[in-house]
């Protein structure tokens, strides 16, 4: 995993997270981990928010939990309220029979509520 990171100091007011309303065909599923809301499967916060950073890392499918933990740690350092995790995208395909070693690109937007 890429451990390079440039620190950013942010000062901002805390606002309430957006309230979920079930008006679309697929209900909004918000996961809450270590003080952050996690949005998955192309879902985004309802209400006003700002993306303050975009995190990327590459790894194998069995490294996903470790990569997401790194994203959460970095989001905390930035003072985020939420992470919008994108589905992993295959970036390198391993030889036939070695699919466990396919490499994926993991991406997440770091979000603050307004």
TAHULIN-V979436 format. One record per pair of residues at least 6 apart in sequence whose C-alpha atoms are under 8 Angstrom apart, sorted by the first residue. I is the first residue (numbers start at 1). J is the second residue. D is the distance in whole Angstrom. If there is no record, write none. Layout:
i=I j=J d=D
i=I j=J d=D
This chain:
i=1 j=57 d=6
i=1 j=58 d=7
i=1 j=59 d=7
i=1 j=67 d=8
i=2 j=57 d=7
i=7 j=77 d=8
i=7 j=78 d=8
i=8 j=78 d=7
i=9 j=78 d=7
i=10 j=78 d=7
i=10 j=79 d=7
i=14 j=113 d=8
i=14 j=114 d=8
i=15 j=113 d=6
i=15 j=114 d=6
i=16 j=113 d=7
i=17 j=81 d=8
i=17 j=113 d=6
i=18 j=45 d=7
i=18 j=46 d=5
i=18 j=47 d=5
i=18 j=48 d=8
i=18 j=113 d=8
i=19 j=46 d=7
i=19 j=47 d=8
i=20 j=28 d=7
i=20 j=46 d=7
i=21 j=28 d=8
i=22 j=28 d=7
i=28 j=43 d=7
i=29 j=39 d=7
i=29 j=40 d=8
i=30 j=37 d=6
i=30 j=38 d=6
i=30 j=39 d=6
i=30 j=40 d=8
i=31 j=37 d=6
i=31 j=38 d=5
i=31 j=39 d=7
i=32 j=38 d=6
i=34 j=72 d=8
i=35 j=81 d=8
i=36 j=72 d=8
i=36 j=80 d=7
i=36 j=81 d=5
i=36 j=82 d=5
i=36 j=83 d=7
i=37 j=81 d=7
i=37 j=82 d=4
i=37 j=83 d=6
i=38 j=82 d=6
i=38 j=83 d=5
i=38 j=84 d=6
i=38 j=85 d=7
i=39 j=45 d=7
i=39 j=82 d=8
i=39 j=83 d=6
i=39 j=84 d=5
i=39 j=85 d=6
i=40 j=84 d=6
i=40 j=85 d=5
i=40 j=86 d=6
i=40 j=87 d=7
i=41 j=85 d=7
i=41 j=86 d=7
i=41 j=87 d=6
i=42 j=84 d=8
i=42 j=85 d=8
i=42 j=86 d=6
i=42 j=87 d=8
i=43 j=84 d=7
i=44 j=84 d=6
i=48 j=113 d=6
i=48 j=114 d=5
i=49 j=111 d=7
i=49 j=112 d=6
i=49 j=113 d=4
i=49 j=114 d=5
i=50 j=111 d=6
i=50 j=112 d=5
i=50 j=113 d=6
i=50 j=114 d=7
i=51 j=109 d=6
i=51 j=110 d=6
i=51 j=111 d=5
i=51 j=112 d=7
i=52 j=109 d=8
i=52 j=110 d=6
i=52 j=111 d=6
i=52 j=112 d=7
i=53 j=109 d=6
i=53 j=110 d=5
i=53 j=111 d=7
i=54 j=107 d=7
i=54 j=108 d=6
i=54 j=109 d=5
i=54 j=110 d=6
i=55 j=71 d=7
i=55 j=107 d=6
i=55 j=108 d=5
i=55 j=109 d=6
i=55 j=110 d=7
i=56 j=105 d=7
i=56 j=106 d=6
i=56 j=107 d=4
i=56 j=108 d=7
i=57 j=67 d=7
i=57 j=105 d=6
i=57 j=106 d=5
i=57 j=107 d=7
i=58 j=103 d=7
i=58 j=104 d=5
i=58 j=105 d=4
i=58 j=106 d=6
i=59 j=67 d=8
i=59 j=103 d=5
i=59 j=104 d=5
i=59 j=105 d=7
i=59 j=106 d=8
i=60 j=100 d=7
i=60 j=101 d=6
i=60 j=102 d=6
i=60 j=103 d=5
i=60 j=104 d=6
i=61 j=100 d=7
i=61 j=101 d=8
i=61 j=102 d=8
i=61 j=103 d=7
i=61 j=104 d=7
i=62 j=100 d=8
i=67 j=106 d=8
i=71 j=108 d=7
i=72 j=83 d=8
i=75 j=82 d=8
i=75 j=83 d=7
i=75 j=110 d=6
i=79 j=112 d=8
i=80 j=110 d=6
i=80 j=111 d=6
i=80 j=112 d=5
i=81 j=110 d=8
i=81 j=111 d=6
i=81 j=112 d=5
i=81 j=113 d=6
i=82 j=110 d=6
i=82 j=111 d=5
i=82 j=112 d=6
i=83 j=108 d=6
i=83 j=109 d=6
i=83 j=110 d=5
i=83 j=111 d=6
i=84 j=108 d=5
i=84 j=109 d=5
i=84 j=110 d=7
i=84 j=111 d=7
i=85 j=107 d=6
i=85 j=108 d=4
i=85 j=109 d=7
i=86 j=106 d=7
i=86 j=107 d=5
i=86 j=108 d=6
i=87 j=106 d=7
i=87 j=107 d=8
i=88 j=104 d=6
i=88 j=105 d=5
i=88 j=106 d=5
i=88 j=107 d=7
i=89 j=104 d=5
i=89 j=105 d=5
i=89 j=106 d=7
i=90 j=102 d=7
i=90 j=103 d=6
i=90 j=104 d=4
i=90 j=105 d=6
i=91 j=102 d=8
i=91 j=103 d=6
i=91 j=104 d=5
i=91 j=105 d=6
i=92 j=102 d=6
i=92 j=103 d=5
i=92 j=104 d=7
i=93 j=99 d=7
i=93 j=101 d=8
i=93 j=102 d=5
i=93 j=103 d=6
i=94 j=100 d=8
i=94 j=101 d=6
i=94 j=102 d=5
i=94 j=103 d=8
